[in-house]
Amino acid sequence: MWREFFELVGFPLDDAIAVVAVLHPEFFEMTEPLFVDVALSERLVRGQTVAFQGRQILPFSGPKTTRVCRNLDGRKFLSLFKNSIGSLS
């Protein structure tokens, strides 16, 4: 689906990026902790994730326990990824 919808080529590195987020958080630019809510039971928006930043139209609030990634240092990530793959041969 990601190829057709986003017109991307190659292969996604979602799992590798998730691992790097744990092992090398310095590669990422993150928000301060935010309250994040996920629609669990609504039919049309089930799974929609909302990070509450600043002023909101609806008065939802909760614990600020989630940081959202805003940027990844792609050069550092790809260098680590290539070196890791290369060390397997």
PDB file of N, CA, C and O in Angstrom:
ATOM      1  N   MET A   1       0.820  -1.193   0.000  1.00  0.00           N
ATOM      2  CA  MET A   1       0.000   0.000   0.000  1.00  0.00           C
ATOM      3  C   MET A   1       0.867   1.260   0.000  1.00  0.00           C
ATOM      4  O   MET A   1       0.518   2.239  -0.660  1.00  0.00           O
ATOM      5  N   TRP A   2       1.978   1.257   0.719  1.00  0.00           N
ATOM      6  CA  TRP A   2       2.800   2.462   0.803  1.00  0.00           C
ATOM      7  C   TRP A   2       3.386   2.823  -0.546  1.00  0.00           C
ATOM      8  O   TRP A   2       3.616   4.002  -0.814  1.00  0.00           O
ATOM      9  N   ARG A   3       3.633   1.850  -1.398  1.00  0.00           N
ATOM     10  CA  ARG A   3       4.162   2.161  -2.736  1.00  0.00           C
ATOM     11  C   ARG A   3       3.111   2.847  -3.593  1.00  0.00           C
ATOM     12  O   ARG A   3       3.397   3.841  -4.260  1.00  0.00           O
ATOM     13  N   GLU A   4       1.881   2.309  -3.575  1.00  0.00           N
ATOM     14  CA  GLU A   4       0.816   2.891  -4.398  1.00  0.00           C
ATOM     15  C   GLU A   4       0.349   4.235  -3.849  1.00  0.00           C
ATOM     16  O   GLU A   4       0.194   5.195  -4.603  1.00  0.00           O
ATOM     17  N   PHE A   5       0.127   4.306  -2.547  1.00  0.00           N
ATOM     18  CA  PHE A   5      -0.435   5.511  -1.955  1.00  0.00           C
ATOM     19  C   PHE A   5       0.575   6.651  -1.918  1.00  0.00           C
ATOM     20  O   PHE A   5       0.256   7.775  -2.305  1.00  0.00           O
ATOM     21  N   PHE A   6       1.798   6.367  -1.453  1.00  0.00           N
ATOM     22  CA  PHE A   6       2.808   7.412  -1.303  1.00  0.00           C
ATOM     23  C   PHE A   6       3.758   7.503  -2.495  1.00  0.00           C
ATOM     24  O   PHE A   6       4.605   8.394  -2.549  1.00  0.00           O
ATOM     25  N   GLU A   7       3.617   6.588  -3.446  1.00  0.00           N
ATOM     26  CA  GLU A   7       4.464   6.542  -4.636  1.00  0.00           C
ATOM     27  C   GLU A   7       5.945   6.479  -4.263  1.00  0.00           C
ATOM     28  O   GLU A   7       6.778   7.164  -4.857  1.00  0.00           O
ATOM     29  N   LEU A   8       6.258   5.646  -3.270  1.00  0.00           N
ATOM     30  CA  LEU A   8       7.637   5.471  -2.824  1.00  0.00           C
ATOM     31  C   LEU A   8       8.262   4.272  -3.522  1.00  0.00           C
ATOM     32  O   LEU A   8       7.563   3.342  -3.926  1.00  0.00           O
ATOM     33  N   VAL A   9       9.570   4.302  -3.660  1.00  0.00           N
ATOM     34  CA  VAL A   9      10.295   3.163  -4.217  1.00  0.00           C
ATOM     35  C   VAL A   9      11.218   2.619  -3.133  1.00  0.00           C
ATOM     36  O   VAL A   9      11.439   3.277  -2.116  1.00  0.00           O
ATOM     37  N   GLY A  10      11.750   1.441  -3.343  1.00  0.00           N
ATOM     38  CA  GLY A  10      12.619   0.835  -2.349  1.00  0.00           C
ATOM     39  C   GLY A  10      11.807   0.080  -1.323  1.00  0.00           C
ATOM     40  O   GLY A  10      10.730  -0.434  -1.624  1.00  0.00           O
ATOM     41  N   PHE A  11      12.326   0.015  -0.109  1.00  0.00           N
ATOM     42  CA  PHE A  11      11.608  -0.694   0.949  1.00  0.00           C
ATOM     43  C   PHE A  11      11.586   0.163   2.205  1.00  0.00           C
ATOM     44  O   PHE A  11      12.520   0.925   2.452  1.00  0.00           O
ATOM     45  N   PRO A  12      10.509   0.042   3.013  1.00  0.00           N
ATOM     46  CA  PRO A  12      10.404   0.851   4.224  1.00  0.00           C
ATOM     47  C   PRO A  12      11.351   0.338   5.302  1.00  0.00           C
ATOM     48  O   PRO A  12      11.627  -0.859   5.380  1.00  0.00           O
ATOM     49  N   LEU A  13      11.839   1.237   6.118  1.00  0.00           N
ATOM     50  CA  LEU A  13      12.743   0.878   7.210  1.00  0.00           C
ATOM     51  C   LEU A  13      12.085   1.137   8.568  1.00  0.00           C
ATOM     52  O   LEU A  13      12.769   1.451   9.541  1.00  0.00           O
ATOM     53  N   ASP A  14      10.761   1.005   8.631  1.00  0.00           N
ATOM     54  CA  ASP A  14      10.030   1.327   9.856  1.00  0.00           C
ATOM     55  C   ASP A  14      10.556   0.562  11.067  1.00  0.00           C
ATOM     56  O   ASP A  14      10.782   1.159  12.119  1.00  0.00           O
ATOM     57  N   ASP A  15      10.754  -0.748  10.935  1.00  0.00           N
ATOM     58  CA  ASP A  15      11.212  -1.551  12.071  1.00  0.00           C
ATOM     59  C   ASP A  15      12.615  -1.147  12.490  1.00  0.00           C
ATOM     60  O   ASP A  15      12.897  -1.037  13.683  1.00  0.00           O
ATOM     61  N   ALA A  16      13.495  -0.924  11.525  1.00  0.00           N
ATOM     62  CA  ALA A  16      14.868  -0.522  11.848  1.00  0.00           C
ATOM     63  C   ALA A  16      14.882   0.843  12.530  1.00  0.00           C
ATOM     64  O   ALA A  16      15.664   1.060  13.455  1.00  0.00           O
ATOM     65  N   ILE A  17      14.039   1.753  12.092  1.00  0.00           N
ATOM     66  CA  ILE A  17      13.976   3.081  12.709  1.00  0.00           C
ATOM     67  C   ILE A  17      13.456   2.975  14.143  1.00  0.00           C
ATOM     68  O   ILE A  17      13.925   3.696  15.023  1.00  0.00           O
ATOM     69  N   ALA A  18      12.493   2.083  14.386  1.00  0.00           N
ATOM     70  CA  ALA A  18      11.980   1.894  15.748  1.00  0.00           C
ATOM     71  C   ALA A  18      13.081   1.377  16.674  1.00  0.00           C
ATOM     72  O   ALA A  18      13.176   1.815  17.821  1.00  0.00           O
ATOM     73  N   VAL A  19      13.903   0.460  16.195  1.00  0.00           N
ATOM     74  CA  VAL A  19      15.010  -0.063  17.004  1.00  0.00           C
ATOM     75  C   VAL A  19      16.026   1.034  17.275  1.00  0.00           C
ATOM     76  O   VAL A  19      16.512   1.163  18.399  1.00  0.00           O
ATOM     77  N   VAL A  20      16.355   1.829  16.257  1.00  0.00           N
ATOM     78  CA  VAL A  20      17.322   2.923  16.437  1.00  0.00           C
ATOM     79  C   VAL A  20      16.785   3.963  17.419  1.00  0.00           C
ATOM     80  O   VAL A  20      17.562   4.572  18.154  1.00  0.00           O
ATOM     81  N   ALA A  21      15.483   4.173  17.442  1.00  0.00           N
ATOM     82  CA  ALA A  21      14.906   5.138  18.385  1.00  0.00           C
ATOM     83  C   ALA A  21      15.193   4.731  19.825  1.00  0.00           C
ATOM     84  O   ALA A  21      15.373   5.587  20.691  1.00  0.00           O
ATOM     85  N   VAL A  22      15.237   3.430  20.081  1.00  0.00           N
ATOM     86  CA  VAL A  22      15.535   2.934  21.424  1.00  0.00           C
ATOM     87  C   VAL A  22      17.036   2.980  21.708  1.00  0.00           C
ATOM     88  O   VAL A  22      17.459   3.406  22.783  1.00  0.00           O
ATOM     89  N   LEU A  23      17.843   2.536  20.730  1.00  0.00           N
ATOM     90  CA  LEU A  23      19.283   2.427  20.944  1.00  0.00           C
ATOM     91  C   LEU A  23      20.041   3.737  20.764  1.00  0.00           C
ATOM     92  O   LEU A  23      21.074   3.943  21.402  1.00  0.00           O
ATOM     93  N   HIS A  24      19.542   4.626  19.905  1.00  0.00           N
ATOM     94  CA  HIS A  24      20.224   5.888  19.612  1.00  0.00           C
ATOM     95  C   HIS A  24      19.232   7.044  19.570  1.00  0.00           C
ATOM     96  O   HIS A  24      19.001   7.617  18.505  1.00  0.00           O
ATOM     97  N   PRO A  25      18.644   7.396  20.706  1.00  0.00           N
ATOM     98  CA  PRO A  25      17.672   8.495  20.707  1.00  0.00           C
ATOM     99  C   PRO A  25      18.282   9.829  20.294  1.00  0.00           C
ATOM    100  O   PRO A  25      17.559  10.757  19.930  1.00  0.00           O
ATOM    101  N   GLU A  26      19.618   9.931  20.349  1.00  0.00           N
ATOM    102  CA  GLU A  26      20.276  11.171  19.938  1.00  0.00           C
ATOM    103  C   GLU A  26      20.144  11.429  18.439  1.00  0.00           C
ATOM    104  O   GLU A  26      20.424  12.540  17.989  1.00  0.00           O
ATOM    105  N   PHE A  27      19.728  10.438  17.656  1.00  0.00           N
ATOM    106  CA  PHE A  27      19.512  10.615  16.215  1.00  0.00           C
ATOM    107  C   PHE A  27      18.214  11.368  15.925  1.00  0.00           C
ATOM    108  O   PHE A  27      17.976  11.774  14.787  1.00  0.00           O
ATOM    109  N   PHE A  28      17.372  11.558  16.946  1.00  0.00           N
ATOM    110  CA  PHE A  28      16.024  12.080  16.738  1.00  0.00           C
ATOM    111  C   PHE A  28      15.832  13.443  17.385  1.00  0.00           C
ATOM    112  O   PHE A  28      16.418  13.745  18.425  1.00  0.00           O
ATOM    113  N   GLU A  29      15.004  14.253  16.752  1.00  0.00           N
ATOM    114  CA  GLU A  29      14.502  15.485  17.356  1.00  0.00           C
ATOM    115  C   GLU A  29      13.098  15.164  17.839  1.00  0.00           C
ATOM    116  O   GLU A  29      12.238  14.787  17.044  1.00  0.00           O
ATOM    117  N   MET A  30      12.861  15.312  19.141  1.00  0.00           N
ATOM    118  CA  MET A  30      11.587  14.915  19.733  1.00  0.00           C
ATOM    119  C   MET A  30      10.888  16.110  20.380  1.00  0.00           C
ATOM    120  O   MET A  30      11.534  17.093  20.743  1.00  0.00           O
ATOM    121  N   THR A  31       9.582  16.019  20.518  1.00  0.00           N
ATOM    122  CA  THR A  31       8.827  17.023  21.262  1.00  0.00           C
ATOM    123  C   THR A  31       9.062  16.817  22.752  1.00  0.00           C
ATOM    124  O   THR A  31       9.608  15.799  23.176  1.00  0.00           O
ATOM    125  N   GLU A  32       8.647  17.786  23.521  1.00  0.00           N
ATOM    126  CA  GLU A  32       8.547  17.576  24.968  1.00  0.00           C
ATOM    127  C   GLU A  32       7.416  16.567  25.179  1.00  0.00           C
ATOM    128  O   GLU A  32       6.614  16.362  24.268  1.00  0.00           O
ATOM    129  N   PRO A  33       7.329  15.936  26.343  1.00  0.00           N
ATOM    130  CA  PRO A  33       6.230  14.986  26.570  1.00  0.00           C
ATOM    131  C   PRO A  33       4.863  15.638  26.371  1.00  0.00           C
ATOM    132  O   PRO A  33       4.620  16.763  26.811  1.00  0.00           O
ATOM    133  N   LEU A  34       3.976  14.901  25.696  1.00  0.00           N
ATOM    134  CA  LEU A  34       2.629  15.371  25.378  1.00  0.00           C
ATOM    135  C   LEU A  34       1.600  14.345  25.832  1.00  0.00           C
ATOM    136  O   LEU A  34       1.919  13.172  26.028  1.00  0.00           O
ATOM    137  N   PHE A  35       0.362  14.802  25.996  1.00  0.00           N
ATOM    138  CA  PHE A  35      -0.752  13.869  26.170  1.00  0.00           C
ATOM    139  C   PHE A  35      -1.170  13.413  24.778  1.00  0.00           C
ATOM    140  O   PHE A  35      -1.430  14.240  23.905  1.00  0.00           O
ATOM    141  N   VAL A  36      -1.236  12.108  24.570  1.00  0.00           N
ATOM    142  CA  VAL A  36      -1.632  11.542  23.284  1.00  0.00           C
ATOM    143  C   VAL A  36      -2.825  10.629  23.524  1.00  0.00           C
ATOM    144  O   VAL A  36      -2.827   9.821  24.453  1.00  0.00           O
ATOM    145  N   ASP A  37      -3.834  10.766  22.683  1.00  0.00           N
ATOM    146  CA  ASP A  37      -5.036   9.946  22.800  1.00  0.00           C
ATOM    147  C   ASP A  37      -5.242   9.189  21.490  1.00  0.00           C
ATOM    148  O   ASP A  37      -4.912   9.693  20.416  1.00  0.00           O
ATOM    149  N   VAL A  38      -5.784   7.985  21.582  1.00  0.00           N
ATOM    150  CA  VAL A  38      -6.068   7.159  20.408  1.00  0.00           C
ATOM    151  C   VAL A  38      -7.542   6.783  20.449  1.00  0.00           C
ATOM    152  O   VAL A  38      -8.036   6.302  21.469  1.00  0.00           O
ATOM    153  N   ALA A  39      -8.250   7.002  19.334  1.00  0.00           N
ATOM    154  CA  ALA A  39      -9.660   6.620  19.241  1.00  0.00           C
ATOM    155  C   ALA A  39      -9.742   5.096  19.138  1.00  0.00           C
ATOM    156  O   ALA A  39      -9.232   4.502  18.188  1.00  0.00           O
ATOM    157  N   LEU A  40     -10.385   4.475  20.119  1.00  0.00           N
ATOM    158  CA  LEU A  40     -10.443   3.014  20.158  1.00  0.00           C
ATOM    159  C   LEU A  40     -11.783   2.439  19.729  1.00  0.00           C
ATOM    160  O   LEU A  40     -11.835   1.323  19.212  1.00  0.00           O
ATOM    161  N   SER A  41     -12.865   3.179  19.932  1.00  0.00           N
ATOM    162  CA  SER A  41     -14.173   2.581  19.674  1.00  0.00           C
ATOM    163  C   SER A  41     -14.961   3.261  18.560  1.00  0.00           C
ATOM    164  O   SER A  41     -15.947   2.703  18.080  1.00  0.00           O
ATOM    165  N   GLU A  42     -14.550   4.443  18.142  1.00  0.00           N
ATOM    166  CA  GLU A  42     -15.288   5.144  17.105  1.00  0.00           C
ATOM    167  C   GLU A  42     -15.178   4.403  15.780  1.00  0.00           C
ATOM    168  O   GLU A  42     -14.124   3.859  15.453  1.00  0.00           O
ATOM    169  N   ARG A  43     -16.252   4.384  15.029  1.00  0.00           N
ATOM    170  CA  ARG A  43     -16.271   3.616  13.787  1.00  0.00           C
ATOM    171  C   ARG A  43     -15.444   4.261  12.675  1.00  0.00           C
ATOM    172  O   ARG A  43     -14.646   3.579  12.031  1.00  0.00           O
ATOM    173  N   LEU A  44     -15.620   5.555  12.440  1.00  0.00           N
ATOM    174  CA  LEU A  44     -14.966   6.193  11.300  1.00  0.00           C
ATOM    175  C   LEU A  44     -13.528   6.610  11.561  1.00  0.00           C
ATOM    176  O   LEU A  44     -12.734   6.691  10.624  1.00  0.00           O
ATOM    177  N   VAL A  45     -13.184   6.870  12.790  1.00  0.00           N
ATOM    178  CA  VAL A  45     -11.829   7.357  13.071  1.00  0.00           C
ATOM    179  C   VAL A  45     -11.039   6.397  13.959  1.00  0.00           C
ATOM    180  O   VAL A  45     -10.029   6.790  14.543  1.00  0.00           O
ATOM    181  N   ARG A  46     -11.483   5.153  14.068  1.00  0.00           N
ATOM    182  CA  ARG A  46     -10.803   4.183  14.934  1.00  0.00           C
ATOM    183  C   ARG A  46      -9.320   4.102  14.576  1.00  0.00           C
ATOM    184  O   ARG A  46      -8.959   3.947  13.409  1.00  0.00           O
ATOM    185  N   GLY A  47      -8.479   4.208  15.580  1.00  0.00           N
ATOM    186  CA  GLY A  47      -7.039   4.156  15.368  1.00  0.00           C
ATOM    187  C   GLY A  47      -6.399   5.520  15.178  1.00  0.00           C
ATOM    188  O   GLY A  47      -5.173   5.632  15.180  1.00  0.00           O
ATOM    189  N   GLN A  48      -7.210   6.561  15.014  1.00  0.00           N
ATOM    190  CA  GLN A  48      -6.647   7.902  14.841  1.00  0.00           C
ATOM    191  C   GLN A  48      -5.946   8.313  16.131  1.00  0.00           C
ATOM    192  O   GLN A  48      -6.496   8.171  17.223  1.00  0.00           O
ATOM    193  N   THR A  49      -4.731   8.823  15.990  1.00  0.00           N
ATOM    194  CA  THR A  49      -3.920   9.244  17.121  1.00  0.00           C
ATOM    195  C   THR A  49      -3.821  10.763  17.117  1.00  0.00           C
ATOM    196  O   THR A  49      -3.529  11.372  16.088  1.00  0.00           O
ATOM    197  N   VAL A  50      -4.064  11.368  18.272  1.00  0.00           N
ATOM    198  CA  VAL A  50      -4.030  12.821  18.382  1.00  0.00           C
ATOM    199  C   VAL A  50      -3.069  13.197  19.504  1.00  0.00           C
ATOM    200  O   VAL A  50      -3.242  12.779  20.649  1.00  0.00           O
ATOM    201  N   ALA A  51      -2.054  13.992  19.163  1.00  0.00           N
ATOM    202  CA  ALA A  51      -1.129  14.532  20.151  1.00  0.00           C
ATOM    203  C   ALA A  51      -1.595  15.937  20.501  1.00  0.00           C
ATOM    204  O   ALA A  51      -1.704  16.791  19.620  1.00  0.00           O
ATOM    205  N   PHE A  52      -1.867  16.180  21.755  1.00  0.00           N
ATOM    206  CA  PHE A  52      -2.394  17.466  22.186  1.00  0.00           C
ATOM    207  C   PHE A  52      -1.245  18.433  22.445  1.00  0.00           C
ATOM    208  O   PHE A  52      -0.448  18.246  23.364  1.00  0.00           O
ATOM    209  N   GLN A  53      -1.178  19.476  21.612  1.00  0.00           N
ATOM    210  CA  GLN A  53      -0.138  20.491  21.699  1.00  0.00           C
ATOM    211  C   GLN A  53      -0.805  21.855  21.756  1.00  0.00           C
ATOM    212  O   GLN A  53      -1.684  22.159  20.950  1.00  0.00           O
ATOM    213  N   GLY A  54      -0.394  22.657  22.688  1.00  0.00           N
ATOM    214  CA  GLY A  54      -0.955  24.006  22.747  1.00  0.00           C
ATOM    215  C   GLY A  54      -2.440  24.003  23.045  1.00  0.00           C
ATOM    216  O   GLY A  54      -2.918  23.182  23.828  1.00  0.00           O
ATOM    217  N   ARG A  55      -3.173  24.917  22.424  1.00  0.00           N
ATOM    218  CA  ARG A  55      -4.609  25.047  22.650  1.00  0.00           C
ATOM    219  C   ARG A  55      -5.367  24.059  21.776  1.00  0.00           C
ATOM    220  O   ARG A  55      -5.026  23.848  20.612  1.00  0.00           O
ATOM    221  N   GLN A  56      -6.392  23.461  22.352  1.00  0.00           N
ATOM    222  CA  GLN A  56      -7.214  22.482  21.647  1.00  0.00           C
ATOM    223  C   GLN A  56      -8.660  22.964  21.618  1.00  0.00           C
ATOM    224  O   GLN A  56      -9.106  23.683  22.512  1.00  0.00           O
ATOM    225  N   ILE A  57      -9.375  22.563  20.593  1.00  0.00           N
ATOM    226  CA  ILE A  57     -10.794  22.924  20.500  1.00  0.00           C
ATOM    227  C   ILE A  57     -11.593  22.197  21.577  1.00  0.00           C
ATOM    228  O   ILE A  57     -12.436  22.796  22.244  1.00  0.00           O
ATOM    229  N   LEU A  58     -11.322  20.899  21.742  1.00  0.00           N
ATOM    230  CA  LEU A  58     -12.032  20.110  22.747  1.00  0.00           C
ATOM    231  C   LEU A  58     -11.182  20.008  24.016  1.00  0.00           C
ATOM    232  O   LEU A  58      -9.955  19.945  23.935  1.00  0.00           O
ATOM    233  N   PRO A  59     -11.822  19.991  25.178  1.00  0.00           N
ATOM    234  CA  PRO A  59     -11.087  20.044  26.448  1.00  0.00           C
ATOM    235  C   PRO A  59     -10.585  18.677  26.936  1.00  0.00           C
ATOM    236  O   PRO A  59     -10.904  18.277  28.056  1.00  0.00           O
ATOM    237  N   PHE A  60      -9.822  17.967  26.136  1.00  0.00           N
ATOM    238  CA  PHE A  60      -9.259  16.701  26.568  1.00  0.00           C
ATOM    239  C   PHE A  60      -7.936  16.951  27.267  1.00  0.00           C
ATOM    240  O   PHE A  60      -7.188  17.857  26.898  1.00  0.00           O
ATOM    241  N   SER A  61      -7.654  16.152  28.270  1.00  0.00           N
ATOM    242  CA  SER A  61      -6.353  16.256  28.935  1.00  0.00           C
ATOM    243  C   SER A  61      -6.024  14.916  29.567  1.00  0.00           C
ATOM    244  O   SER A  61      -6.891  14.062  29.748  1.00  0.00           O
ATOM    245  N   GLY A  62      -4.783  14.756  29.889  1.00  0.00           N
ATOM    246  CA  GLY A  62      -4.327  13.526  30.521  1.00  0.00           C
ATOM    247  C   GLY A  62      -2.848  13.624  30.776  1.00  0.00           C
ATOM    248  O   GLY A  62      -2.255  14.689  30.609  1.00  0.00           O
ATOM    249  N   PRO A  63      -2.237  12.514  31.184  1.00  0.00           N
ATOM    250  CA  PRO A  63      -0.813  12.544  31.503  1.00  0.00           C
ATOM    251  C   PRO A  63       0.041  12.789  30.266  1.00  0.00           C
ATOM    252  O   PRO A  63      -0.222  12.242  29.195  1.00  0.00           O
ATOM    253  N   LYS A  64       1.050  13.604  30.427  1.00  0.00           N
ATOM    254  CA  LYS A  64       1.972  13.911  29.323  1.00  0.00           C
ATOM    255  C   LYS A  64       3.109  12.895  29.363  1.00  0.00           C
ATOM    256  O   LYS A  64       4.135  13.119  30.005  1.00  0.00           O
ATOM    257  N   THR A  65       2.910  11.772  28.666  1.00  0.00           N
ATOM    258  CA  THR A  65       3.850  10.658  28.747  1.00  0.00           C
ATOM    259  C   THR A  65       4.458  10.268  27.400  1.00  0.00           C
ATOM    260  O   THR A  65       5.273   9.348  27.339  1.00  0.00           O
ATOM    261  N   THR A  66       4.076  10.946  26.330  1.00  0.00           N
ATOM    262  CA  THR A  66       4.506  10.530  24.992  1.00  0.00           C
ATOM    263  C   THR A  66       5.282  11.639  24.296  1.00  0.00           C
ATOM    264  O   THR A  66       4.848  12.791  24.262  1.00  0.00           O
ATOM    265  N   ARG A  67       6.434  11.276  23.742  1.00  0.00           N
ATOM    266  CA  ARG A  67       7.213  12.225  22.940  1.00  0.00           C
ATOM    267  C   ARG A  67       7.038  11.836  21.474  1.00  0.00           C
ATOM    268  O   ARG A  67       7.074  10.654  21.133  1.00  0.00           O
ATOM    269  N   VAL A  68       6.849  12.825  20.618  1.00  0.00           N
ATOM    270  CA  VAL A  68       6.614  12.596  19.203  1.00  0.00           C
ATOM    271  C   VAL A  68       7.875  12.961  18.424  1.00  0.00           C
ATOM    272  O   VAL A  68       8.477  14.010  18.653  1.00  0.00           O
ATOM    273  N   CYS A  69       8.264  12.088  17.505  1.00  0.00           N
ATOM    274  CA  CYS A  69       9.450  12.344  16.687  1.00  0.00           C
ATOM    275  C   CYS A  69       9.125  13.402  15.639  1.00  0.00           C
ATOM    276  O   CYS A  69       8.143  13.283  14.907  1.00  0.00           O
ATOM    277  N   ARG A  70       9.957  14.438  15.576  1.00  0.00           N
ATOM    278  CA  ARG A  70       9.782  15.489  14.568  1.00  0.00           C
ATOM    279  C   ARG A  70      10.788  15.370  13.438  1.00  0.00           C
ATOM    280  O   ARG A  70      10.539  15.834  12.326  1.00  0.00           O
ATOM    281  N   ASN A  71      11.936  14.743  13.724  1.00  0.00           N
ATOM    282  CA  ASN A  71      12.982  14.674  12.716  1.00  0.00           C
ATOM    283  C   ASN A  71      13.941  13.549  13.070  1.00  0.00           C
ATOM    284  O   ASN A  71      14.119  13.213  14.240  1.00  0.00           O
ATOM    285  N   LEU A  72      14.553  12.976  12.052  1.00  0.00           N
ATOM    286  CA  LEU A  72      15.551  11.929  12.195  1.00  0.00           C
ATOM    287  C   LEU A  72      16.781  12.348  11.406  1.00  0.00           C
ATOM    288  O   LEU A  72      16.660  12.798  10.267  1.00  0.00           O
ATOM    289  N   ASP A  73      17.953  12.209  11.991  1.00  0.00           N
ATOM    290  CA  ASP A  73      19.189  12.475  11.264  1.00  0.00           C
ATOM    291  C   ASP A  73      19.407  11.289  10.325  1.00  0.00           C
ATOM    292  O   ASP A  73      20.001  10.280  10.705  1.00  0.00           O
ATOM    293  N   GLY A  74      18.923  11.428   9.108  1.00  0.00           N
ATOM    294  CA  GLY A  74      18.949  10.348   8.127  1.00  0.00           C
ATOM    295  C   GLY A  74      20.349   9.872   7.787  1.00  0.00           C
ATOM    296  O   GLY A  74      20.559   8.681   7.558  1.00  0.00           O
ATOM    297  N   ARG A  75      21.299  10.776   7.751  1.00  0.00           N
ATOM    298  CA  ARG A  75      22.684  10.375   7.424  1.00  0.00           C
ATOM    299  C   ARG A  75      23.264   9.461   8.502  1.00  0.00           C
ATOM    300  O   ARG A  75      23.865   8.432   8.192  1.00  0.00           O
ATOM    301  N   LYS A  76      23.084   9.838   9.755  1.00  0.00           N
ATOM    302  CA  LYS A  76      23.589   8.999  10.844  1.00  0.00           C
ATOM    303  C   LYS A  76      22.883   7.644  10.847  1.00  0.00           C
ATOM    304  O   LYS A  76      23.514   6.601  11.018  1.00  0.00           O
ATOM    305  N   PHE A  77      21.558   7.677  10.653  1.00  0.00           N
ATOM    306  CA  PHE A  77      20.790   6.430  10.636  1.00  0.00           C
ATOM    307  C   PHE A  77      21.264   5.511   9.513  1.00  0.00           C
ATOM    308  O   PHE A  77      21.554   4.340   9.759  1.00  0.00           O
ATOM    309  N   LEU A  78      21.348   6.025   8.280  1.00  0.00           N
ATOM    310  CA  LEU A  78      21.749   5.184   7.152  1.00  0.00           C
ATOM    311  C   LEU A  78      23.177   4.674   7.289  1.00  0.00           C
ATOM    312  O   LEU A  78      23.472   3.546   6.894  1.00  0.00           O
ATOM    313  N   SER A  79      24.054   5.484   7.840  1.00  0.00           N
ATOM    314  CA  SER A  79      25.429   5.040   8.055  1.00  0.00           C
ATOM    315  C   SER A  79      25.452   3.861   9.033  1.00  0.00           C
ATOM    316  O   SER A  79      26.110   2.853   8.776  1.00  0.00           O
ATOM    317  N   LEU A  80      24.741   3.987  10.139  1.00  0.00           N
ATOM    318  CA  LEU A  80      24.669   2.897  11.105  1.00  0.00           C
ATOM    319  C   LEU A  80      24.020   1.663  10.476  1.00  0.00           C
ATOM    320  O   LEU A  80      24.499   0.544  10.664  1.00  0.00           O
ATOM    321  N   PHE A  81      22.947   1.864   9.740  1.00  0.00           N
ATOM    322  CA  PHE A  81      22.228   0.751   9.100  1.00  0.00           C
ATOM    323  C   PHE A  81      23.139   0.009   8.119  1.00  0.00           C
ATOM    324  O   PHE A  81      23.225  -1.218   8.155  1.00  0.00           O
ATOM    325  N   LYS A  82      23.808   0.747   7.254  1.00  0.00           N
ATOM    326  CA  LYS A  82      24.703   0.123   6.263  1.00  0.00           C
ATOM    327  C   LYS A  82      25.865  -0.597   6.934  1.00  0.00           C
ATOM    328  O   LYS A  82      26.219  -1.706   6.534  1.00  0.00           O
ATOM    329  N   ASN A  83      26.459   0.018   7.944  1.00  0.00           N
ATOM    330  CA  ASN A  83      27.568  -0.622   8.659  1.00  0.00           C
ATOM    331  C   ASN A  83      27.102  -1.898   9.360  1.00  0.00           C
ATOM    332  O   ASN A  83      27.821  -2.896   9.386  1.00  0.00           O
ATOM    333  N   SER A  84      25.891  -1.860   9.929  1.00  0.00           N
ATOM    334  CA  SER A  84      25.353  -3.041  10.617  1.00  0.00           C
ATOM    335  C   SER A  84      25.083  -4.165   9.634  1.00  0.00           C
ATOM    336  O   SER A  84      25.416  -5.318   9.908  1.00  0.00           O
ATOM    337  N   ILE A  85      24.483  -3.847   8.490  1.00  0.00           N
ATOM    338  CA  ILE A  85      24.202  -4.864   7.466  1.00  0.00           C
ATOM    339  C   ILE A  85      25.509  -5.415   6.915  1.00  0.00           C
ATOM    340  O   ILE A  85      25.636  -6.622   6.710  1.00  0.00           O
ATOM    341  N   GLY A  86      26.487  -4.534   6.673  1.00  0.00           N
ATOM    342  CA  GLY A  86      27.770  -4.944   6.131  1.00  0.00           C
ATOM    343  C   GLY A  86      28.536  -5.877   7.064  1.00  0.00           C
ATOM    344  O   GLY A  86      29.297  -6.728   6.606  1.00  0.00           O
ATOM    345  N   SER A  87      28.335  -5.718   8.370  1.00  0.00           N
ATOM    346  CA  SER A  87      29.059  -6.547   9.334  1.00  0.00           C
ATOM    347  C   SER A  87      28.499  -7.968   9.393  1.00  0.00           C
ATOM    348  O   SER A  87      29.113  -8.844  10.001  1.00  0.00           O
ATOM    349  N   LEU A  88      27.353  -8.207   8.774  1.00  0.00           N
ATOM    350  CA  LEU A  88      26.741  -9.553   8.796  1.00  0.00           C
ATOM    351  C   LEU A  88      27.355 -10.491   7.756  1.00  0.00           C
ATOM    352  O   LEU A  88      27.180 -11.706   7.850  1.00  0.00           O
ATOM    353  N   SER A  89      28.064  -9.956   6.779  1.00  0.00           N
ATOM    354  CA  SER A  89      28.591 -10.827   5.714  1.00  0.00           C
ATOM    355  C   SER A  89      29.939 -11.402   6.052  1.00  0.00           C
ATOM    356  O   SER A  89      30.507 -12.150   5.257  1.00  0.00           O
TER     357      SER A  89
END
